Amino acid sequence: MKKLLLSFLLLNTITTIAQRPQGQGNRPDPIKITGKVIDADTGQPLEYATLILQRTKSPERITGGIADALGMFEVETFPGVYNIRIEYISYTTYEVKAQAIRTSTDLGTIQLSIDVEQLEDVEVVGERTTVELRLDKKVYNVGSDLTVKGGSVTDVLDNVPSVTVDVEGNISLRGNESVRILINGKPSALSGLSPDALQQLPAEAIEKVEVITNPSARYDAEGTAGILNIILKQSKTAGLNGSVNVFAGNPDNFGGALSLNLRRENFNIFSNTTYRYRNAPGNAQFLQENFNDDGSTDSFQDEFREYQRERDGFNTNFGFELFLSENSSITNSFVYRKTNGENTVDVDFFNFDALRNPTIQRNRFTLEDEEDENVQYSLNYEKKFKKDGHVLTMDYQYSKGADFENSIIDEVILGENIVLPTEQTINDESQINQLVQFDYVLPFGKDNQSQFELGYRGTFNNFNTDFDFGILNANGTLNVDPDFSNELNYREYVNAAYTQIGTKLKKFSILGGLRMEASDIGIELVETDENSDKDYVDWFPSLFLGYEFSEMEQLTISYSRRLRRPRSRFINPFPSRSSNTNLFQGNPDLNPTYTNAFDFGYLKRWDKLTFTTSAYYNRSTGVFQFITQETGNFVEIENPNNPLEPILVPIQVRTPINLATDTRYGGELTTTYTPKKNWRFTWNLNLFQQQLRGDFSFIDFQNEEVIQNFDADNFTWFTRLSAKLPLPGAIDFQSNLFYRGRRIDAQNVNKGILSTNLAFSKDVIKDKATLSLNVSDLFNSRKRRTETRTENVFTESEFQFRERQITLSFLYRFNQPQNERNGRDRGNGGNGDDEIEFDG
């Protein structure tokens, strides 16, 4: 605490003396003292490290400066004899006594180490700025978000500016679902085959989230909206330390997480193990009006669904980092994840004639058993050369996953005790993924202000889906329906190489790059002997310009080209059968979507206020758009009142297609205000205009060509307001409010959604533990409400994936320094692509 107070007084003294008028006598010409400050363990620059120069003969005369985002400092002074100190909170001080400096001097790279003894005495008087603007990304530090305690990574992402998570767990960036999820800079088994996989990663394991709306050539071109890179925590403190977290909630939701880290001089062992049980109820309704060819009403059908999603999941990740020397290390890590689930869908159908007189009522009940298992092994080698920032990294990753779903579907006509044949679907998915990568970074030029990069990444992914649907016989055998059963083999091999070069000239930064990706895509439908191979080579340029007005004000302009490849869910042609009148199925003939993205960003910091804003423009071709078509088939239901005239309900299918062009342009702003210690208010606003242009031609069930125009203009927006403040009794309170405006696409009108989360948190047991209570979706209002119109059907639907959730969590930490517990960021925490930053 004394060192912290001393640093504060010295900084004030520096400011005071710098403002004093200088004497008028003959003085020598000023000289410059330069250098760079980095973390001795991670090699990361220490932004805001303080350089203090004290005259030995006149100790009251003090000058100095502060390191910038690259850890660089440059101070102008006069020749003399100085005591030199470089300080950074919670690090050992670098000190040189009575150093004679006669000419401009470069102190070189100064490495500061964590001061373990000092950490125990530090009182953190403020939180790290929650947003940082880099030349090619924004970084949000999320370690202090109370509303996600006891939650998962999807809960964390849902509180990050520019990011939304819809009612089904799908993640969007600036309203676009084509977003690439990375963990520590790479694809991970933790992302699995479905959004449910991310729910196994606890929120407490996350250090920060990098929002990369316009990725440079260093990153995969996949994801037209951009990339979300989740950086996991990894302690830098010597010895054994970690945390234990247990939580329970309503509806049924309980589990625990154990994080351990053992760091010695030559190695580091880290692990994170999680168990979670959740039973998440949901509901949906579809109010459907069917029309005749002349536009008159033919009939109605009201469909009401109730969901119960029971999940029992275990996840562990274990790693061993060996320091071969001061400049090289090798890391082995292993991930294992397994979940078991039982999902039920209870659907009630109410059918009416044109005058809305009841005709029939039926119930359809689906019981689905699901098993999901993933393993992943990763190997990383890092070599740091003598020149600071000169680094070579190599990676290999192998992962294997399987997802098995078995559904039994029973249907009965109520009131007549007519039991329809039992249906069964078996969906067996598996994947094997491999990644090979190397990245090389070479700084050059004066003060290493320029940087050259090149790298290679090969991803080799194989997916298999074996789907069977049919009638379950009384003896338990399945009578397979060949019209709805098939086996899909999907191959996606991508070889990519990139190079980029950047430099910083005073306040101006530029980074340009080019990425080449050669894609080999293979699609095979085994049962119908349909094969499709798609090979294409694409080039993806990127350019970033930055200008730093001061340490508190920055400007960036960027351009990149991106693509979006269809994933297994989009190409899987096997329809869902929870409802037999409203189906979803993929399209194996989908092609990639290509996007040209432009971004303009601005960051301004004041003493208590941070303001970030950006404007963006995206132009995409071959965009995936979900359309709903009438198949021409009908569900034929026996009419008890007139067996000769069965009730016919048209079958609709929802599927994705490549639909022409999509132009998006908009703006966003995020402002954070911290009026005093432990107070923080954050407001994020994102608004954009979407213009969809395209015609869709298809042959309908009457063998006639139909051309539909899907032009749509949609202005929409979403906003998020977060407030964090202390309450009496040393209790912290936080509330988040989110609203997403009305959206329109090719055939749907999606109404606005409002949701509110709140949380209370208190440190206990001498601040070694934290007790938290949070409520997700306080008013139970997080529902997707949609109107859909096809030629002969109008549907109003409402869908709630998860009802209001209340969670109580208890987190206990051992041997963790105070500033690490508060989420202070000292480095990357992982071996991702972006350990080496070229900041603007």
Stockholm file with secondary structure:
# STOCKHOLM 1.0

chainA/1-840         MKKLLLSFLLLNTITTIAQRPQGQGNRPDPIKITGKVIDADTGQPLEYATLILQRTKSPERITGGIADALGMFEVETFPGVYNIRIEYISYTTYEVKAQAIRTSTDLGTIQLSIDVEQLEDVEVVGERTTVELRLDKKVYNVGSDLTVKGGSVTDVLDNVPSVTVDVEGNISLRGNESVRILINGKPSALSGLSPDALQQLPAEAIEKVEVITNPSARYDAEGTAGILNIILKQSKTAGLNGSVNVFAGNPDNFGGALSLNLRRENFNIFSNTTYRYRNAPGNAQFLQENFNDDGSTDSFQDEFREYQRERDGFNTNFGFELFLSENSSITNSFVYRKTNGENTVDVDFFNFDALRNPTIQRNRFTLEDEEDENVQYSLNYEKKFKKDGHVLTMDYQYSKGADFENSIIDEVILGENIVLPTEQTINDESQINQLVQFDYVLPFGKDNQSQFELGYRGTFNNFNTDFDFGILNANGTLNVDPDFSNELNYREYVNAAYTQIGTKLKKFSILGGLRMEASDIGIELVETDENSDKDYVDWFPSLFLGYEFSEMEQLTISYSRRLRRPRSRFINPFPSRSSNTNLFQGNPDLNPTYTNAFDFGYLKRWDKLTFTTSAYYNRSTGVFQFITQETGNFVEIENPNNPLEPILVPIQVRTPINLATDTRYGGELTTTYTPKKNWRFTWNLNLFQQQLRGDFSFIDFQNEEVIQNFDADNFTWFTRLSAKLPLPGAIDFQSNLFYRGRRIDAQNVNKGILSTNLAFSKDVIKDKATLSLNVSDLFNSRKRRTETRTENVFTESEFQFRERQITLSFLYRFNQPQNERNGRDRGNGGNGDDEIEFDG
#=GR chainA/1-840 SS CHHHHHHHHHHHHHHHHHTSCCCCSCCCCCEEEEEEEEETTTCCBCTTCEEEEEESSCTTCEEEEECCTTSEEEEEECSEEEEEEEECTTBCCEEEEEEEECSCEEEEEEEECBCHHHHTTCCCCSCCCSEEECSSCEEEECTTCGGGTTCBHHHHHTTSTTEEECTTSCEEETTBSCEEEEETTBCCGGGCSSGGGGGGSBGGGEEEEEEESSCCTTSCSBCSSEEEEEEECCCCSSEEEEEEEEEEEETTEEEEEEEEEEECSSEEEEEEEEEEEEEEEEEEEEEEEEECTTSCEEEEEEEEEEEEEEEEEEEEEEEEEEEEETTEEEEEEEEEEEEEEEEEEEEEEEEEETTCCEEEEEEEEEEEEEEEEEEEEEEEEEEECSSTTCEEEEEEEEEEEEEEEEEEEEEEETTTTEEEEEEEEEEEEEEEEEEEEEEEEEEESGGGCEEEEEEEEEEEEEEEEEEEEEEECTTSCEEECGGGCEEEEEEEEEEEEEEEEEEEETTEEEEEEEEEEEEEEEEEETTTTEEEEEEEEEEEEEEEEEEEEETTEEEEEEEEEEEECCCHHHHCCCCCCSSSSEEECCCTTCCCEEEEEEEEEEEEECSSEEEEEEEEEEEEESCEEEEEEEEEEEEEECCTTCTTSCEEEEEEEEEEEECSEEEEEEEEEEEEECCSTTCEEEEEEEEEEEEEECEEEEECTTSCEEEEECCEEEEEEEEEEEEEEEETTTEEEEEEEEEECCEECSSEEECCEEEEEEEEEEEETTTTEEEEEEEESTTSCCCEEEEEECSSEEEEEEEESSCCEEEEEEEEEESCCHHHHTTCCCSCCSCCGGGSCCCC
#=GC SS_cons         CHHHHHHHHHHHHHHHHHTSCCCCSCCCCCEEEEEEEEETTTCCBCTTCEEEEEESSCTTCEEEEECCTTSEEEEEECSEEEEEEEECTTBCCEEEEEEEECSCEEEEEEEECBCHHHHTTCCCCSCCCSEEECSSCEEEECTTCGGGTTCBHHHHHTTSTTEEECTTSCEEETTBSCEEEEETTBCCGGGCSSGGGGGGSBGGGEEEEEEESSCCTTSCSBCSSEEEEEEECCCCSSEEEEEEEEEEEETTEEEEEEEEEEECSSEEEEEEEEEEEEEEEEEEEEEEEEECTTSCEEEEEEEEEEEEEEEEEEEEEEEEEEEEETTEEEEEEEEEEEEEEEEEEEEEEEEEETTCCEEEEEEEEEEEEEEEEEEEEEEEEEEECSSTTCEEEEEEEEEEEEEEEEEEEEEEETTTTEEEEEEEEEEEEEEEEEEEEEEEEEEESGGGCEEEEEEEEEEEEEEEEEEEEEEECTTSCEEECGGGCEEEEEEEEEEEEEEEEEEEETTEEEEEEEEEEEEEEEEEETTTTEEEEEEEEEEEEEEEEEEEEETTEEEEEEEEEEEECCCHHHHCCCCCCSSSSEEECCCTTCCCEEEEEEEEEEEEECSSEEEEEEEEEEEEESCEEEEEEEEEEEEEECCTTCTTSCEEEEEEEEEEEECSEEEEEEEEEEEEECCSTTCEEEEEEEEEEEEEECEEEEECTTSCEEEEECCEEEEEEEEEEEEEEEETTTEEEEEEEEEECCEECSSEEECCEEEEEEEEEEEETTTTEEEEEEEESTTSCCCEEEEEECSSEEEEEEEESSCCEEEEEEEEEESCCHHHHTTCCCSCCSCCGGGSCCCC
//
